[in-house]
């Protein structure tokens, strides 16, 4: 998870990749738009394959919380 950074002064405090101005949500939206990993890696020159994997891990951990049914 060291690839995901959150800084109040960067991108409104949204999770970014390695202190860059590439938000986790930007990468996830590209994936949901049916772009392949290779296509995503072509755009920002600093983005790495491990960054995309880190976005998935971050999303999985962020969404993994218990919901109590009443």
PDB file of N, CA, C and O in Angstrom, chain B, residues numbered from 101:
ATOM      1  N   UNK B 101       0.821  -1.206   0.000  1.00  0.00           N
ATOM      2  CA  UNK B 101       0.000   0.000   0.000  1.00  0.00           C
ATOM      3  C   UNK B 101       0.859   1.262   0.000  1.00  0.00           C
ATOM      4  O   UNK B 101       0.326   2.372  -0.007  1.00  0.00           O
ATOM      5  N   UNK B 102       2.179   1.106   0.008  1.00  0.00           N
ATOM      6  CA  UNK B 102       3.039   2.280  -0.006  1.00  0.00           C
ATOM      7  C   UNK B 102       2.960   3.032  -1.329  1.00  0.00           C
ATOM      8  O   UNK B 102       3.444   4.160  -1.420  1.00  0.00           O
ATOM      9  N   UNK B 103       2.372   2.443  -2.338  1.00  0.00           N
ATOM     10  CA  UNK B 103       2.210   3.126  -3.622  1.00  0.00           C
ATOM     11  C   UNK B 103       1.040   4.110  -3.613  1.00  0.00           C
ATOM     12  O   UNK B 103       0.962   4.989  -4.472  1.00  0.00           O
ATOM     13  N   UNK B 104       0.139   3.969  -2.655  1.00  0.00           N
ATOM     14  CA  UNK B 104      -1.014   4.857  -2.566  1.00  0.00           C
ATOM     15  C   UNK B 104      -0.741   5.905  -1.499  1.00  0.00           C
ATOM     16  O   UNK B 104      -0.450   5.578  -0.349  1.00  0.00           O
ATOM     17  N   UNK B 105      -0.839   7.162  -1.894  1.00  0.00           N
ATOM     18  CA  UNK B 105      -0.591   8.256  -0.959  1.00  0.00           C
ATOM     19  C   UNK B 105      -1.825   9.142  -0.856  1.00  0.00           C
ATOM     20  O   UNK B 105      -2.577   9.311  -1.816  1.00  0.00           O
ATOM     21  N   UNK B 106      -2.010   9.698   0.327  1.00  0.00           N
ATOM     22  CA  UNK B 106      -3.125  10.627   0.552  1.00  0.00           C
ATOM     23  C   UNK B 106      -2.549  11.864   1.213  1.00  0.00           C
ATOM     24  O   UNK B 106      -2.025  11.806   2.325  1.00  0.00           O
ATOM     25  N   UNK B 107      -2.653  12.977   0.519  1.00  0.00           N
ATOM     26  CA  UNK B 107      -2.154  14.253   1.036  1.00  0.00           C
ATOM     27  C   UNK B 107      -3.252  15.292   0.892  1.00  0.00           C
ATOM     28  O   UNK B 107      -3.846  15.437  -0.177  1.00  0.00           O
ATOM     29  N   UNK B 108      -3.514  16.004   1.958  1.00  0.00           N
ATOM     30  CA  UNK B 108      -4.591  17.000   1.957  1.00  0.00           C
ATOM     31  C   UNK B 108      -4.394  18.054   0.876  1.00  0.00           C
ATOM     32  O   UNK B 108      -5.369  18.543   0.305  1.00  0.00           O
ATOM     33  N   UNK B 109      -3.149  18.407   0.592  1.00  0.00           N
ATOM     34  CA  UNK B 109      -2.874  19.479  -0.367  1.00  0.00           C
ATOM     35  C   UNK B 109      -2.825  18.991  -1.817  1.00  0.00           C
ATOM     36  O   UNK B 109      -2.609  19.792  -2.727  1.00  0.00           O
ATOM     37  N   UNK B 110      -3.020  17.697  -2.044  1.00  0.00           N
ATOM     38  CA  UNK B 110      -2.925  17.158  -3.395  1.00  0.00           C
ATOM     39  C   UNK B 110      -4.240  16.494  -3.797  1.00  0.00           C
ATOM     40  O   UNK B 110      -4.739  15.615  -3.095  1.00  0.00           O
ATOM     41  N   UNK B 111      -4.783  16.912  -4.903  1.00  0.00           N
ATOM     42  CA  UNK B 111      -6.013  16.331  -5.455  1.00  0.00           C
ATOM     43  C   UNK B 111      -7.147  16.293  -4.431  1.00  0.00           C
ATOM     44  O   UNK B 111      -7.930  15.344  -4.399  1.00  0.00           O
ATOM     45  N   UNK B 112      -7.227  17.315  -3.608  1.00  0.00           N
ATOM     46  CA  UNK B 112      -8.308  17.408  -2.633  1.00  0.00           C
ATOM     47  C   UNK B 112      -8.280  16.316  -1.580  1.00  0.00           C
ATOM     48  O   UNK B 112      -9.316  15.983  -1.004  1.00  0.00           O
ATOM     49  N   UNK B 113      -7.110  15.758  -1.321  1.00  0.00           N
ATOM     50  CA  UNK B 113      -7.001  14.710  -0.319  1.00  0.00           C
ATOM     51  C   UNK B 113      -7.416  13.335  -0.809  1.00  0.00           C
ATOM     52  O   UNK B 113      -7.514  12.394  -0.022  1.00  0.00           O
ATOM     53  N   UNK B 114      -7.661  13.214  -2.110  1.00  0.00           N
ATOM     54  CA  UNK B 114      -8.049  11.911  -2.652  1.00  0.00           C
ATOM     55  C   UNK B 114      -6.815  11.017  -2.786  1.00  0.00           C
ATOM     56  O   UNK B 114      -5.706  11.521  -2.964  1.00  0.00           O
ATOM     57  N   UNK B 115      -6.995   9.697  -2.701  1.00  0.00           N
ATOM     58  CA  UNK B 115      -5.867   8.777  -2.836  1.00  0.00           C
ATOM     59  C   UNK B 115      -5.230   8.886  -4.221  1.00  0.00           C
ATOM     60  O   UNK B 115      -5.920   8.861  -5.240  1.00  0.00           O
ATOM     61  N   UNK B 116      -3.904   9.007  -4.241  1.00  0.00           N
ATOM     62  CA  UNK B 116      -3.141   9.125  -5.481  1.00  0.00           C
ATOM     63  C   UNK B 116      -2.066   8.049  -5.518  1.00  0.00           C
ATOM     64  O   UNK B 116      -1.829   7.346  -4.536  1.00  0.00           O
ATOM     65  N   UNK B 117      -1.434   7.940  -6.653  1.00  0.00           N
ATOM     66  CA  UNK B 117      -0.382   6.955  -6.834  1.00  0.00           C
ATOM     67  C   UNK B 117       0.979   7.604  -6.612  1.00  0.00           C
ATOM     68  O   UNK B 117       1.352   8.542  -7.317  1.00  0.00           O
ATOM     69  N   UNK B 118       1.711   7.102  -5.634  1.00  0.00           N
ATOM     70  CA  UNK B 118       3.089   7.493  -5.340  1.00  0.00           C
ATOM     71  C   UNK B 118       3.321   9.004  -5.321  1.00  0.00           C
ATOM     72  O   UNK B 118       4.360   9.471  -5.788  1.00  0.00           O
ATOM     73  N   UNK B 119       2.393   9.757  -4.800  1.00  0.00           N
ATOM     74  CA  UNK B 119       2.573  11.200  -4.702  1.00  0.00           C
ATOM     75  C   UNK B 119       2.397  11.931  -6.009  1.00  0.00           C
ATOM     76  O   UNK B 119       2.571  13.148  -6.065  1.00  0.00           O
ATOM     77  N   UNK B 120       2.055  11.214  -7.064  1.00  0.00           N
ATOM     78  CA  UNK B 120       1.795  11.838  -8.365  1.00  0.00           C
ATOM     79  C   UNK B 120       0.362  12.361  -8.381  1.00  0.00           C
ATOM     80  O   UNK B 120      -0.424  12.057  -7.484  1.00  0.00           O
ATOM     81  N   UNK B 121       0.035  13.120  -9.366  1.00  0.00           N
ATOM     82  CA  UNK B 121      -1.337  13.605  -9.486  1.00  0.00           C
ATOM     83  C   UNK B 121      -2.185  12.661 -10.330  1.00  0.00           C
ATOM     84  O   UNK B 121      -3.015  13.086 -11.135  1.00  0.00           O
ATOM     85  N   UNK B 122      -1.953  11.381 -10.123  1.00  0.00           N
ATOM     86  CA  UNK B 122      -2.763  10.339 -10.754  1.00  0.00           C
ATOM     87  C   UNK B 122      -3.586   9.715  -9.640  1.00  0.00           C
ATOM     88  O   UNK B 122      -3.057   9.024  -8.770  1.00  0.00           O
ATOM     89  N   UNK B 123      -4.894   9.971  -9.679  1.00  0.00           N
ATOM     90  CA  UNK B 123      -5.764   9.481  -8.608  1.00  0.00           C
ATOM     91  C   UNK B 123      -6.114   8.003  -8.819  1.00  0.00           C
ATOM     92  O   UNK B 123      -6.176   7.525  -9.952  1.00  0.00           O
ATOM     93  N   UNK B 124      -6.337   7.308  -7.737  1.00  0.00           N
ATOM     94  CA  UNK B 124      -6.767   5.913  -7.802  1.00  0.00           C
ATOM     95  C   UNK B 124      -8.048   5.816  -8.623  1.00  0.00           C
ATOM     96  O   UNK B 124      -8.193   4.906  -9.439  1.00  0.00           O
ATOM     97  N   UNK B 125      -8.963   6.733  -8.416  1.00  0.00           N
ATOM     98  CA  UNK B 125     -10.229   6.693  -9.160  1.00  0.00           C
ATOM     99  C   UNK B 125     -10.016   6.879 -10.659  1.00  0.00           C
ATOM    100  O   UNK B 125     -10.761   6.315 -11.460  1.00  0.00           O
ATOM    101  N   UNK B 126      -9.007   7.661 -11.051  1.00  0.00           N
ATOM    102  CA  UNK B 126      -8.719   7.834 -12.482  1.00  0.00           C
ATOM    103  C   UNK B 126      -8.354   6.500 -13.115  1.00  0.00           C
ATOM    104  O   UNK B 126      -8.845   6.156 -14.190  1.00  0.00           O
ATOM    105  N   UNK B 127      -7.494   5.757 -12.442  1.00  0.00           N
ATOM    106  CA  UNK B 127      -7.067   4.455 -12.967  1.00  0.00           C
ATOM    107  C   UNK B 127      -8.239   3.478 -12.999  1.00  0.00           C
ATOM    108  O   UNK B 127      -8.429   2.771 -13.989  1.00  0.00           O
ATOM    109  N   UNK B 128      -9.020   3.435 -11.931  1.00  0.00           N
ATOM    110  CA  UNK B 128     -10.162   2.518 -11.890  1.00  0.00           C
ATOM    111  C   UNK B 128     -11.194   2.860 -12.960  1.00  0.00           C
ATOM    112  O   UNK B 128     -11.800   1.960 -13.541  1.00  0.00           O
ATOM    113  N   UNK B 129     -11.400   4.133 -13.225  1.00  0.00           N
ATOM    114  CA  UNK B 129     -12.341   4.540 -14.282  1.00  0.00           C
ATOM    115  C   UNK B 129     -11.843   4.118 -15.662  1.00  0.00           C
ATOM    116  O   UNK B 129     -12.642   3.731 -16.515  1.00  0.00           O
ATOM    117  N   UNK B 130     -10.544   4.189 -15.887  1.00  0.00           N
ATOM    118  CA  UNK B 130      -9.991   3.733 -17.166  1.00  0.00           C
ATOM    119  C   UNK B 130     -10.207   2.237 -17.345  1.00  0.00           C
ATOM    120  O   UNK B 130     -10.497   1.771 -18.447  1.00  0.00           O
ATOM    121  N   UNK B 131     -10.067   1.494 -16.269  1.00  0.00           N
ATOM    122  CA  UNK B 131     -10.287   0.049 -16.334  1.00  0.00           C
ATOM    123  C   UNK B 131     -11.758  -0.250 -16.624  1.00  0.00           C
ATOM    124  O   UNK B 131     -12.065  -1.131 -17.427  1.00  0.00           O
ATOM    125  N   UNK B 132     -12.658   0.472 -15.980  1.00  0.00           N
ATOM    126  CA  UNK B 132     -14.087   0.231 -16.231  1.00  0.00           C
ATOM    127  C   UNK B 132     -14.510   0.705 -17.615  1.00  0.00           C
ATOM    128  O   UNK B 132     -15.566   0.312 -18.112  1.00  0.00           O
ATOM    129  N   UNK B 133     -13.691   1.549 -18.240  1.00  0.00           N
ATOM    130  CA  UNK B 133     -13.964   1.983 -19.617  1.00  0.00           C
ATOM    131  C   UNK B 133     -13.398   0.985 -20.621  1.00  0.00           C
ATOM    132  O   UNK B 133     -13.335   1.268 -21.817  1.00  0.00           O
ATOM    133  N   UNK B 134     -12.987  -0.182 -20.130  1.00  0.00           N
ATOM    134  CA  UNK B 134     -12.496  -1.295 -20.956  1.00  0.00           C
ATOM    135  C   UNK B 134     -11.121  -1.078 -21.568  1.00  0.00           C
ATOM    136  O   UNK B 134     -10.796  -1.706 -22.576  1.00  0.00           O
ATOM    137  N   UNK B 135     -10.318  -0.215 -20.992  1.00  0.00           N
ATOM    138  CA  UNK B 135      -8.946  -0.083 -21.456  1.00  0.00           C
ATOM    139  C   UNK B 135      -8.112  -1.201 -20.848  1.00  0.00           C
ATOM    140  O   UNK B 135      -8.296  -1.571 -19.689  1.00  0.00           O
ATOM    141  N   UNK B 136      -7.209  -1.723 -21.631  1.00  0.00           N
ATOM    142  CA  UNK B 136      -6.327  -2.773 -21.122  1.00  0.00           C
ATOM    143  C   UNK B 136      -5.235  -2.140 -20.263  1.00  0.00           C
ATOM    144  O   UNK B 136      -5.033  -0.926 -20.289  1.00  0.00           O
ATOM    145  N   UNK B 137      -4.546  -2.969 -19.515  1.00  0.00           N
ATOM    146  CA  UNK B 137      -3.441  -2.477 -18.699  1.00  0.00           C
ATOM    147  C   UNK B 137      -2.405  -1.788 -19.575  1.00  0.00           C
ATOM    148  O   UNK B 137      -1.878  -0.737 -19.209  1.00  0.00           O
ATOM    149  N   UNK B 138      -2.112  -2.374 -20.723  1.00  0.00           N
ATOM    150  CA  UNK B 138      -1.131  -1.789 -21.635  1.00  0.00           C
ATOM    151  C   UNK B 138      -1.576  -0.413 -22.126  1.00  0.00           C
ATOM    152  O   UNK B 138      -0.766   0.509 -22.216  1.00  0.00           O
ATOM    153  N   UNK B 139      -2.856  -0.276 -22.441  1.00  0.00           N
ATOM    154  CA  UNK B 139      -3.375   1.018 -22.897  1.00  0.00           C
ATOM    155  C   UNK B 139      -3.285   2.068 -21.789  1.00  0.00           C
ATOM    156  O   UNK B 139      -2.951   3.225 -22.045  1.00  0.00           O
ATOM    157  N   UNK B 140      -3.580   1.664 -20.583  1.00  0.00           N
ATOM    158  CA  UNK B 140      -3.515   2.598 -19.455  1.00  0.00           C
ATOM    159  C   UNK B 140      -2.077   3.035 -19.223  1.00  0.00           C
ATOM    160  O   UNK B 140      -1.823   4.203 -18.926  1.00  0.00           O
ATOM    161  N   UNK B 141      -1.140   2.114 -19.354  1.00  0.00           N
ATOM    162  CA  UNK B 141       0.269   2.429 -19.119  1.00  0.00           C
ATOM    163  C   UNK B 141       0.867   3.338 -20.193  1.00  0.00           C
ATOM    164  O   UNK B 141       1.913   3.946 -19.966  1.00  0.00           O
ATOM    165  N   UNK B 142       0.230   3.441 -21.345  1.00  0.00           N
ATOM    166  CA  UNK B 142       0.729   4.291 -22.429  1.00  0.00           C
ATOM    167  C   UNK B 142       0.578   5.774 -22.114  1.00  0.00           C
ATOM    168  O   UNK B 142       1.393   6.580 -22.563  1.00  0.00           O
ATOM    169  N   UNK B 143      -0.427   6.145 -21.364  1.00  0.00           N
ATOM    170  CA  UNK B 143      -0.725   7.561 -21.120  1.00  0.00           C
ATOM    171  C   UNK B 143       0.270   8.244 -20.180  1.00  0.00           C
ATOM    172  O   UNK B 143       1.217   8.867 -20.660  1.00  0.00           O
ATOM    173  N   UNK B 144       0.097   8.151 -18.878  1.00  0.00           N
ATOM    174  CA  UNK B 144       1.034   8.839 -17.995  1.00  0.00           C
ATOM    175  C   UNK B 144       2.373   8.099 -17.972  1.00  0.00           C
ATOM    176  O   UNK B 144       2.406   6.903 -17.683  1.00  0.00           O
ATOM    177  N   UNK B 145       3.464   8.782 -18.267  1.00  0.00           N
ATOM    178  CA  UNK B 145       4.757   8.100 -18.382  1.00  0.00           C
ATOM    179  C   UNK B 145       5.274   7.520 -17.061  1.00  0.00           C
ATOM    180  O   UNK B 145       6.093   6.601 -17.082  1.00  0.00           O
ATOM    181  N   UNK B 146       4.825   8.027 -15.931  1.00  0.00           N
ATOM    182  CA  UNK B 146       5.324   7.562 -14.638  1.00  0.00           C
ATOM    183  C   UNK B 146       4.528   6.394 -14.062  1.00  0.00           C
ATOM    184  O   UNK B 146       4.925   5.818 -13.049  1.00  0.00           O
ATOM    185  N   UNK B 147       3.425   6.043 -14.686  1.00  0.00           N
ATOM    186  CA  UNK B 147       2.573   4.970 -14.170  1.00  0.00           C
ATOM    187  C   UNK B 147       3.211   3.615 -14.448  1.00  0.00           C
ATOM    188  O   UNK B 147       3.723   3.373 -15.541  1.00  0.00           O
ATOM    189  N   UNK B 148       3.176   2.741 -13.460  1.00  0.00           N
ATOM    190  CA  UNK B 148       3.755   1.405 -13.567  1.00  0.00           C
ATOM    191  C   UNK B 148       2.679   0.350 -13.336  1.00  0.00           C
ATOM    192  O   UNK B 148       1.655   0.609 -12.704  1.00  0.00           O
ATOM    193  N   UNK B 149       2.932  -0.834 -13.860  1.00  0.00           N
ATOM    194  CA  UNK B 149       1.987  -1.946 -13.717  1.00  0.00           C
ATOM    195  C   UNK B 149       1.643  -2.197 -12.241  1.00  0.00           C
ATOM    196  O   UNK B 149       0.491  -2.478 -11.912  1.00  0.00           O
ATOM    197  N   UNK B 150       2.620  -2.098 -11.376  1.00  0.00           N
ATOM    198  CA  UNK B 150       2.399  -2.307  -9.943  1.00  0.00           C
ATOM    199  C   UNK B 150       1.460  -1.254  -9.353  1.00  0.00           C
ATOM    200  O   UNK B 150       0.767  -1.517  -8.371  1.00  0.00           O
ATOM    201  N   UNK B 151       1.438  -0.064  -9.954  1.00  0.00           N
ATOM    202  CA  UNK B 151       0.521   0.987  -9.495  1.00  0.00           C
ATOM    203  C   UNK B 151      -0.930   0.589  -9.744  1.00  0.00           C
ATOM    204  O   UNK B 151      -1.805   0.834  -8.913  1.00  0.00           O
ATOM    205  N   UNK B 152      -1.171  -0.027 -10.898  1.00  0.00           N
ATOM    206  CA  UNK B 152      -2.535  -0.461 -11.227  1.00  0.00           C
ATOM    207  C   UNK B 152      -2.971  -1.548 -10.250  1.00  0.00           C
ATOM    208  O   UNK B 152      -4.103  -1.534  -9.768  1.00  0.00           O
ATOM    209  N   UNK B 153      -2.090  -2.473  -9.962  1.00  0.00           N
ATOM    210  CA  UNK B 153      -2.402  -3.527  -8.989  1.00  0.00           C
ATOM    211  C   UNK B 153      -2.668  -2.918  -7.613  1.00  0.00           C
ATOM    212  O   UNK B 153      -3.558  -3.372  -6.896  1.00  0.00           O
ATOM    213  N   UNK B 154      -1.905  -1.899  -7.246  1.00  0.00           N
ATOM    214  CA  UNK B 154      -2.102  -1.233  -5.954  1.00  0.00           C
ATOM    215  C   UNK B 154      -3.471  -0.563  -5.891  1.00  0.00           C
ATOM    216  O   UNK B 154      -4.087  -0.516  -4.826  1.00  0.00           O
ATOM    217  N   UNK B 155      -3.950  -0.046  -7.014  1.00  0.00           N
ATOM    218  CA  UNK B 155      -5.292   0.565  -7.047  1.00  0.00           C
ATOM    219  C   UNK B 155      -6.360  -0.471  -6.727  1.00  0.00           C
ATOM    220  O   UNK B 155      -7.294  -0.195  -5.973  1.00  0.00           O
ATOM    221  N   UNK B 156      -6.222  -1.659  -7.299  1.00  0.00           N
ATOM    222  CA  UNK B 156      -7.174  -2.734  -6.999  1.00  0.00           C
ATOM    223  C   UNK B 156      -7.116  -3.128  -5.525  1.00  0.00           C
ATOM    224  O   UNK B 156      -8.154  -3.300  -4.885  1.00  0.00           O
ATOM    225  N   UNK B 157      -5.903  -3.272  -4.987  1.00  0.00           N
ATOM    226  CA  UNK B 157      -5.771  -3.635  -3.578  1.00  0.00           C
ATOM    227  C   UNK B 157      -6.367  -2.563  -2.675  1.00  0.00           C
ATOM    228  O   UNK B 157      -7.030  -2.872  -1.684  1.00  0.00           O
ATOM    229  N   UNK B 158      -6.128  -1.302  -3.023  1.00  0.00           N
ATOM    230  CA  UNK B 158      -6.667  -0.199  -2.223  1.00  0.00           C
ATOM    231  C   UNK B 158      -8.192  -0.233  -2.254  1.00  0.00           C
ATOM    232  O   UNK B 158      -8.837  -0.120  -1.212  1.00  0.00           O
ATOM    233  N   UNK B 159      -8.763  -0.387  -3.428  1.00  0.00           N
ATOM    234  CA  UNK B 159     -10.220  -0.413  -3.556  1.00  0.00           C
ATOM    235  C   UNK B 159     -10.807  -1.593  -2.783  1.00  0.00           C
ATOM    236  O   UNK B 159     -11.835  -1.449  -2.120  1.00  0.00           O
ATOM    237  N   UNK B 160     -10.177  -2.731  -2.860  1.00  0.00           N
ATOM    238  CA  UNK B 160     -10.677  -3.912  -2.151  1.00  0.00           C
ATOM    239  C   UNK B 160     -10.646  -3.694  -0.641  1.00  0.00           C
ATOM    240  O   UNK B 160     -11.594  -4.054   0.057  1.00  0.00           O
ATOM    241  N   UNK B 161      -9.577  -3.114  -0.142  1.00  0.00           N
ATOM    242  CA  UNK B 161      -9.488  -2.860   1.307  1.00  0.00           C
ATOM    243  C   UNK B 161     -10.447  -1.767   1.742  1.00  0.00           C
ATOM    244  O   UNK B 161     -11.049  -1.853   2.812  1.00  0.00           O
ATOM    245  N   UNK B 162     -10.588  -0.752   0.928  1.00  0.00           N
ATOM    246  CA  UNK B 162     -11.466   0.364   1.272  1.00  0.00           C
ATOM    247  C   UNK B 162     -12.927  -0.084   1.332  1.00  0.00           C
ATOM    248  O   UNK B 162     -13.697   0.385   2.170  1.00  0.00           O
ATOM    249  N   UNK B 163     -13.291  -0.987   0.445  1.00  0.00           N
ATOM    250  CA  UNK B 163     -14.680  -1.436   0.380  1.00  0.00           C
ATOM    251  C   UNK B 163     -14.983  -2.605   1.302  1.00  0.00           C
ATOM    252  O   UNK B 163     -16.143  -2.992   1.444  1.00  0.00           O
ATOM    253  N   UNK B 164     -13.971  -3.169   1.924  1.00  0.00           N
ATOM    254  CA  UNK B 164     -14.167  -4.339   2.783  1.00  0.00           C
ATOM    255  C   UNK B 164     -14.465  -3.906   4.209  1.00  0.00           C
ATOM    256  O   UNK B 164     -13.572  -3.820   5.052  1.00  0.00           O
ATOM    257  N   UNK B 165     -15.722  -3.640   4.456  1.00  0.00           N
ATOM    258  CA  UNK B 165     -16.135  -3.269   5.810  1.00  0.00           C
ATOM    259  C   UNK B 165     -17.451  -3.977   6.123  1.00  0.00           C
ATOM    260  O   UNK B 165     -18.252  -4.270   5.236  1.00  0.00           O
ATOM    261  N   UNK B 166     -17.637  -4.230   7.368  1.00  0.00           N
ATOM    262  CA  UNK B 166     -18.840  -4.952   7.796  1.00  0.00           C
ATOM    263  C   UNK B 166     -20.057  -4.026   7.767  1.00  0.00           C
ATOM    264  O   UNK B 166     -19.981  -2.853   8.130  1.00  0.00           O
ATOM    265  N   UNK B 167     -21.157  -4.583   7.331  1.00  0.00           N
ATOM    266  CA  UNK B 167     -22.435  -3.868   7.339  1.00  0.00           C
ATOM    267  C   UNK B 167     -23.371  -4.659   8.242  1.00  0.00           C
ATOM    268  O   UNK B 167     -23.648  -5.832   7.991  1.00  0.00           O
ATOM    269  N   UNK B 168     -23.845  -4.018   9.276  1.00  0.00           N
ATOM    270  CA  UNK B 168     -24.744  -4.687  10.205  1.00  0.00           C
ATOM    271  C   UNK B 168     -26.180  -4.535   9.729  1.00  0.00           C
ATOM    272  O   UNK B 168     -26.681  -3.423   9.560  1.00  0.00           O
ATOM    273  N   UNK B 169     -26.818  -5.644   9.522  1.00  0.00           N
ATOM    274  CA  UNK B 169     -28.224  -5.626   9.120  1.00  0.00           C
ATOM    275  C   UNK B 169     -29.085  -5.598  10.375  1.00  0.00           C
ATOM    276  O   UNK B 169     -28.848  -6.343  11.326  1.00  0.00           O
ATOM    277  N   UNK B 170     -30.086  -4.730  10.361  1.00  0.00           N
ATOM    278  CA  UNK B 170     -30.981  -4.638  11.507  1.00  0.00           C
ATOM    279  C   UNK B 170     -32.372  -5.076  11.146  1.00  0.00           C
ATOM    280  O   UNK B 170     -33.264  -5.064  11.995  1.00  0.00           O
TER     281      UNK B 170
END
